[in-house]
Amino acid sequence: MESAFDVIVVGLGAMGSAAAYHLSKKHTKVLGLEALTPAHDKGSSHGESRIIRQAYFEGPAYVPLVLRAYELWNQLQEECSEDLISITGGLAIGPADGRLVTGCLKSATKYGLEHELLGSSEMQGRFPQFSLADNEVAVYEESAGYLRPEECIRQHLRCALKRGADLRFEETVLSWTASRSGEGVTVTTEKQTYQARSLVISVGPWFAEFVAGVSMPVVVTRRVVFWLKPKGDPSAFNGKVFPIFLWEPERGLFFYGLPRIKDAGYPKVAIHSGDEECTPSTIDRVIHERDELAIRSAIGSRIPSLNGAVAHAATCMYTMTADEHFIIDSHPDYPQVILAAGFSGHGFKFSSVVGEILSELATTRKTSSDIALFSGSRFRTQ
């Protein structure tokens, strides 16, 4: 058995890598454990680009967190001298009375976020790639853009290592136990056993396996992401002229997209909705005809010049709660065990600030951020 650590972080994906980074900044003796390789593609934190935006339709409570996330991404980018965040502008498109548009406007108004409301004719003039229905509008925010997820994770890990974090990969955790006194945990892997004062569990779609019996339910579902070859000039989908977008049709599936991230790349689109449940061991990694038909149905008449051949496609997993809000809380029986889950669908952008929050909870049992919305107790009171 190895000498004790201050904090053990299990899972070094989006949230775990950020937690290890922020713990290392506190000069905490931190051990990070990951069953797979750094920035792997078997979970939910891959795919070349991830949206970041401020006018948050999911609820105004997210806005202070995402503003802090921007600050932290810029700090990390400056520290590592790598391009992690690109600002392209962003569009939220849908009926004027739909959840997406009204939610964006509510958050933007409450926090004084710069934005514009564009009608279909204005959209045609500014962003001719998009073809809106007569009853659709778009909320445009100049500050939106994308992150490079794999590079964000790698840099969180690299900077944590630089500050002395002990990070171990391809080492599967078999079990963990915690003292009911609120101090001390033991984590056993396939290689050895470790002890620490606190434990952070951030394992994405493996969450249910690690906290069996806790009333914090999540559902894992399969998603497919496509990179398409534009029919016309591919430069029309460069980040400078083609913003990230979310689209909530009056009829049809909610979908989203991102621009090319390099001259030789392709724009990326995917369906946000989905109910094909799976587990990390049962997910179907094959790309089926039905997957392609779904995305073509979404974009065919709405972004016709993007509806070209498939350049590449990949599967990933969403791990979500019933209300689609995150879980950031201590274990109901063990206050020294911090749980983080349910981030899929809209969580990656928050990983910089969630890492900061997890580091605070693991070391002081409290955080300066308002995370009341993410309490696990909400499931036990329903």
C-alpha positions as MATLAB code, in Angstrom:
seq = 'MESAFDVIVVGLGAMGSAAAYHLSKKHTKVLGLEALTPAHDKGSSHGESRIIRQAYFEGPAYVPLVLRAYELWNQLQEECSEDLISITGGLAIGPADGRLVTGCLKSATKYGLEHELLGSSEMQGRFPQFSLADNEVAVYEESAGYLRPEECIRQHLRCALKRGADLRFEETVLSWTASRSGEGVTVTTEKQTYQARSLVISVGPWFAEFVAGVSMPVVVTRRVVFWLKPKGDPSAFNGKVFPIFLWEPERGLFFYGLPRIKDAGYPKVAIHSGDEECTPSTIDRVIHERDELAIRSAIGSRIPSLNGAVAHAATCMYTMTADEHFIIDSHPDYPQVILAAGFSGHGFKFSSVVGEILSELATTRKTSSDIALFSGSRFRTQ';
ca = [
       0.000    0.000    0.000;
       1.359    3.401   -0.997;
       1.680    6.405    1.296;
      -1.446    8.530    1.583;
      -2.410   11.282   -0.842;
      -4.465   14.344   -0.062;
      -6.903   13.662   -2.914;
      -7.410   10.833   -5.393;
      -9.185   11.693   -8.653;
     -10.732    8.735  -10.480;
     -11.306    9.471  -14.150;
      -9.061   11.912  -16.006;
     -11.366   13.029  -18.789;
     -12.820   16.526  -19.073;
     -13.716   17.106  -15.413;
     -11.122   14.874  -13.802;
      -8.177   16.339  -15.687;
      -9.330   19.835  -14.706;
      -9.760   18.769  -11.072;
      -6.224   17.355  -11.008;
      -4.944   20.598  -12.518;
      -6.635   22.826   -9.955;
      -5.618   20.561   -7.088;
      -2.015   20.736   -8.263;
      -2.236   24.539   -8.254;
      -3.142   24.312   -4.544;
       0.061   22.285   -3.962;
      -2.144   19.358   -2.995;
      -0.677   15.867   -3.089;
      -2.966   14.494   -5.781;
      -3.164   11.093   -7.468;
      -5.081   10.765  -10.727;
      -6.221    7.359  -11.975;
      -7.479    6.642  -15.502;
      -8.404    3.243  -16.931;
      -7.604    4.275  -20.500;
      -5.074    6.521  -22.242;
      -4.964   10.335  -22.008;
      -7.687   12.114  -24.031;
      -9.073    8.808  -25.319;
     -12.076    8.451  -27.636;
     -14.052    5.801  -25.736;
     -16.089    8.132  -23.530;
     -17.616   11.571  -23.967;
     -14.693   13.998  -24.207;
     -13.486   13.651  -27.781;
     -14.525   14.890  -31.200;
     -12.142   17.689  -32.230;
     -14.341   20.626  -31.171;
     -16.916   21.514  -28.499;
     -19.228   24.518  -28.318;
     -18.779   27.263  -25.735;
     -21.450   29.953  -25.352;
     -22.765   32.419  -22.795;
     -26.480   33.118  -23.433;
     -27.394   29.845  -21.793;
     -30.866   28.584  -22.731;
     -30.650   25.744  -20.206;
     -31.026   28.309  -17.413;
     -29.610   31.624  -16.201;
     -27.993   29.860  -13.229;
     -25.347   28.540  -15.627;
     -24.205   31.975  -16.801;
     -21.895   32.900  -13.872;
     -20.259   29.499  -14.185;
     -19.690   29.759  -17.916;
     -18.266   33.271  -17.548;
     -15.791   31.887  -15.016;
     -15.090   28.994  -17.389;
     -14.086   31.490  -20.109;
     -11.647   33.127  -17.685;
     -10.089   29.808  -16.759;
      -9.805   28.587  -20.367;
      -8.017   31.786  -21.290;
      -5.680   31.392  -18.307;
      -4.876   27.802  -19.276;
      -4.342   28.819  -22.894;
      -1.891   31.494  -21.798;
      -0.075   29.089  -19.506;
       0.333   26.313  -22.059;
       0.777   28.502  -25.165;
      -1.600   26.302  -27.156;
      -4.769   27.320  -29.012;
      -7.594   25.946  -26.889;
     -10.500   28.333  -27.516;
     -11.626   29.994  -30.740;
     -14.333   32.656  -30.904;
     -16.512   32.349  -33.997;
     -19.811   33.812  -32.842;
     -22.815   31.609  -32.227;
     -26.422   31.206  -33.358;
     -29.407   29.763  -31.524;
     -32.084   29.141  -34.159;
     -35.707   28.200  -33.743;
     -39.269   29.473  -33.359;
     -39.456   32.800  -31.532;
     -41.486   31.183  -28.750;
     -39.409   27.985  -28.537;
     -37.383   26.873  -25.532;
     -34.040   27.573  -27.209;
     -34.655   31.166  -28.313;
     -36.628   32.246  -25.251;
     -34.083   30.626  -22.937;
     -31.147   32.365  -24.620;
     -32.903   35.725  -24.454;
     -33.768   35.217  -20.786;
     -30.145   34.537  -19.822;
     -28.783   37.306  -22.042;
     -31.208   39.847  -20.612;
     -30.642   38.876  -16.982;
     -26.861   39.143  -17.229;
     -26.564   41.920  -19.794;
     -24.879   39.701  -22.377;
     -24.378   41.239  -25.804;
     -26.641   39.639  -28.386;
     -28.734   40.298  -31.478;
     -32.086   38.915  -32.544;
     -32.073   38.186  -36.284;
     -35.037   37.404  -38.516;
     -34.883   35.058  -41.500;
     -34.170   37.865  -43.994;
     -31.370   39.268  -41.831;
     -29.911   35.799  -41.506;
     -29.957   35.376  -45.265;
     -27.879   38.508  -45.655;
     -25.353   37.796  -42.901;
     -25.167   34.004  -42.872;
     -26.423   32.740  -46.253;
     -25.419   29.155  -45.427;
     -28.537   28.926  -43.216;
     -32.084   28.755  -44.550;
     -34.624   29.635  -41.853;
     -38.346   29.028  -41.927;
     -40.564   32.116  -41.904;
     -41.434   31.604  -38.232;
     -37.832   31.095  -37.130;
     -35.417   33.620  -35.672;
     -31.828   33.457  -34.453;
     -30.147   34.789  -31.350;
     -26.596   35.754  -32.266;
     -23.875   36.128  -29.640;
     -20.469   37.271  -30.772;
     -18.642   35.710  -27.805;
     -19.541   32.089  -28.629;
     -17.104   29.675  -30.228;
     -15.488   26.313  -29.674;
     -12.911   24.504  -27.580;
     -10.537   21.759  -28.700;
     -11.468   19.023  -26.195;
      -8.578   16.613  -26.611;
      -6.042   19.433  -26.364;
      -7.828   20.953  -23.360;
      -7.570   17.635  -21.525;
      -3.957   17.114  -22.522;
      -2.977   20.571  -21.303;
      -4.818   20.205  -17.986;
      -2.914   16.954  -17.503;
       0.422   18.339  -18.647;
       0.206   21.361  -16.376;
      -0.889   19.190  -13.449;
       2.107   16.930  -13.987;
       4.366   19.960  -14.155;
       3.163   20.964  -10.682;
       3.777   17.532   -9.211;
       0.518   15.615   -9.683;
       0.918   11.828   -9.869;
      -1.145   10.734  -12.882;
      -1.446    7.069  -13.791;
      -3.042    5.776  -16.970;
      -4.244    2.348  -18.076;
      -4.825    1.486  -14.433;
      -8.373    0.315  -13.770;
      -9.984    0.998  -10.404;
     -11.538   -2.158   -8.950;
     -13.127   -0.736   -5.799;
     -13.155    2.088   -3.292;
     -14.147    2.396    0.329;
     -14.573    5.391    2.597;
     -14.621    5.964    6.324;
     -17.986    6.953    7.790;
     -16.141    9.409   10.008;
     -15.795   11.665    6.968;
     -12.029   11.336    6.749;
     -10.122    8.883    4.608;
     -10.672    6.732    1.521;
      -9.050    3.642    0.103;
      -8.915    2.969   -3.639;
      -7.870   -0.400   -5.017;
      -6.776   -0.778   -8.621;
      -5.628   -3.765  -10.634;
      -2.077   -2.811   -9.644;
      -2.172   -1.650   -6.012;
      -4.074    0.069   -3.222;
      -3.928    3.778   -2.387;
      -5.146    5.904    0.497;
      -6.153    9.556    0.634;
      -8.101   12.078    2.676;
     -10.632   12.709   -0.119;
     -11.826   11.141   -3.355;
     -13.210   12.740   -6.519;
     -15.188   10.428   -8.814;
     -15.638   11.824  -12.324;
     -15.944    8.874  -14.650;
     -18.538    9.941  -17.211;
     -20.625    7.027  -18.517;
     -19.058    4.686  -15.939;
     -20.653    6.693  -13.088;
     -23.396    4.179  -12.232;
     -20.794    1.429  -11.835;
     -18.808    3.475   -9.321;
     -21.669    4.692   -7.132;
     -24.127    1.807   -7.245;
     -26.953    2.243   -4.766;
     -26.783    6.039   -4.621;
     -29.985    7.825   -5.666;
     -28.359   10.000   -8.314;
     -29.577    8.314  -11.512;
     -28.017    8.953  -14.894;
     -28.872    7.511  -18.290;
     -26.232    6.793  -20.921;
     -27.237    7.109  -24.569;
     -25.471    6.705  -27.899;
     -24.839    9.651  -30.238;
     -23.200    9.932  -33.665;
     -21.214   12.944  -34.858;
     -20.605   13.641  -38.565;
     -17.989   15.653  -40.419;
     -19.366   16.484  -43.873;
     -17.777   17.646  -47.107;
     -19.558   20.849  -48.214;
     -21.089   20.815  -51.688;
     -19.681   24.213  -52.583;
     -16.730   26.291  -51.451;
     -15.485   24.750  -48.178;
     -14.219   28.134  -47.009;
     -17.882   29.129  -46.505;
     -17.692   26.933  -43.407;
     -14.558   28.449  -41.901;
     -14.860   29.786  -38.381;
     -14.593   33.412  -39.456;
     -17.822   33.245  -41.486;
     -19.680   30.186  -40.168;
     -20.538   30.419  -36.449;
     -21.281   27.559  -34.139;
     -25.024   26.934  -34.021;
     -27.835   25.228  -32.143;
     -31.096   24.597  -33.994;
     -34.437   23.672  -32.463;
     -36.877   23.040  -35.317;
     -40.583   23.338  -34.652;
     -40.824   19.817  -36.010;
     -37.843   17.519  -36.012;
     -34.820   16.799  -33.867;
     -32.670   19.370  -32.085;
     -29.253   19.506  -33.780;
     -26.056   21.539  -33.691;
     -22.920   22.216  -35.673;
     -19.453   23.732  -35.689;
     -17.172   25.175  -38.375;
     -14.021   23.717  -39.835;
     -11.202   24.075  -37.337;
      -8.469   24.043  -39.950;
      -8.140   24.534  -43.688;
      -8.038   20.821  -44.383;
     -10.863   19.990  -41.983;
     -14.612   19.634  -42.328;
     -17.593   21.170  -40.536;
     -19.144   19.025  -37.837;
     -22.857   18.345  -37.198;
     -24.806   16.085  -34.880;
     -28.254   15.375  -33.506;
     -28.567   16.490  -29.889;
     -31.717   14.481  -29.151;
     -31.656   10.714  -28.726;
     -32.927    7.817  -26.659;
     -30.763    4.863  -27.725;
     -29.649    3.720  -24.273;
     -26.357    1.909  -23.824;
     -23.458    1.344  -21.460;
     -19.727    1.809  -22.117;
     -19.478   -1.923  -22.782;
     -22.579   -2.261  -24.979;
     -22.494    0.898  -27.117;
     -22.825    0.176  -30.823;
     -19.798    1.802  -32.471;
     -20.972    1.003  -36.016;
     -22.278    3.978  -38.037;
     -25.608    2.910  -39.521;
     -27.661    4.211  -42.430;
     -30.288    5.421  -39.960;
     -27.679    7.657  -38.316;
     -26.810    9.342  -41.590;
     -30.458    9.674  -42.597;
     -31.211   11.473  -39.333;
     -28.558   14.151  -39.813;
     -29.422   14.607  -43.496;
     -33.065   15.055  -42.588;
     -32.033   17.765  -40.145;
     -29.740   19.792  -42.402;
     -31.005   18.947  -45.917;
     -33.264   21.983  -46.387;
     -31.774   24.108  -43.618;
     -28.064   24.092  -44.553;
     -28.218   22.649  -48.081;
     -24.645   23.477  -49.091;
     -23.362   21.422  -46.142;
     -25.282   18.301  -47.166;
     -22.373   16.643  -48.966;
     -20.519   13.380  -48.584;
     -19.535   12.042  -45.181;
     -15.849   12.666  -44.516;
     -15.840   11.003  -41.116;
     -18.222    9.910  -38.363;
     -17.783    8.833  -34.770;
     -19.854    7.632  -31.847;
     -19.859    9.028  -28.348;
     -21.964    8.710  -25.224;
     -24.200   11.196  -23.434;
     -24.469   10.671  -19.680;
     -27.427   12.729  -18.479;
     -29.775   13.152  -15.550;
     -33.540   13.269  -16.027;
     -33.615   17.073  -15.747;
     -30.407   17.424  -17.838;
     -28.665   19.375  -15.063;
     -25.309   18.231  -13.698;
     -24.479   16.394  -10.495;
     -21.784   18.111   -8.423;
     -22.114   17.041   -4.814;
     -20.648   14.997   -2.005;
     -21.669   11.380   -1.523;
     -24.738   11.241    0.787;
     -22.933    8.881    3.177;
     -19.331   10.029    2.761;
     -18.670   13.791    2.696;
     -15.046   13.183    1.686;
     -16.200   11.572   -1.589;
     -17.064   14.161   -4.243;
     -19.260   13.099   -7.156;
     -19.355   14.726  -10.595;
     -21.605   13.362  -13.351;
     -24.306   14.033  -15.921;
     -22.357   16.580  -17.980;
     -22.992   15.213  -21.452;
     -24.880   17.263  -23.994;
     -23.636   20.620  -22.774;
     -20.959   20.091  -20.125;
     -17.512   20.170  -21.686;
     -17.327   23.968  -21.775;
     -17.710   23.977  -17.986;
     -14.888   21.541  -17.274;
     -12.405   24.292  -16.437;
     -14.655   25.739  -13.725;
     -15.993   22.356  -12.596;
     -12.389   21.312  -11.994;
     -11.949   24.373   -9.806;
     -15.155   23.552   -7.898;
     -14.182   19.910   -7.396;
     -10.781   20.937   -6.067;
     -12.462   23.239   -3.542;
     -14.955   20.587   -2.428;
     -12.222   17.962   -2.082;
      -9.998   20.166    0.071;
     -12.399   22.393    2.036;
     -15.847   20.734    1.607;
     -17.218   24.022    0.248;
     -17.009   26.130   -2.892;
     -17.296   29.793   -3.760;
     -19.473   28.935   -6.780;
     -23.247   28.572   -6.628;
     -23.907   24.907   -7.384;
     -27.284   24.518   -5.667;
     -28.834   23.496   -9.000;
     -26.527   20.465   -9.145;
     -27.210   18.990   -5.719;
     -27.779   15.256   -5.733;
     -30.437   15.694   -3.071;
     -32.912   16.827   -5.733;
     -33.370   13.199   -6.759;
     -34.072   12.044   -3.204;
     -36.855   14.565   -2.686;
     -38.846   13.817   -5.855;
];
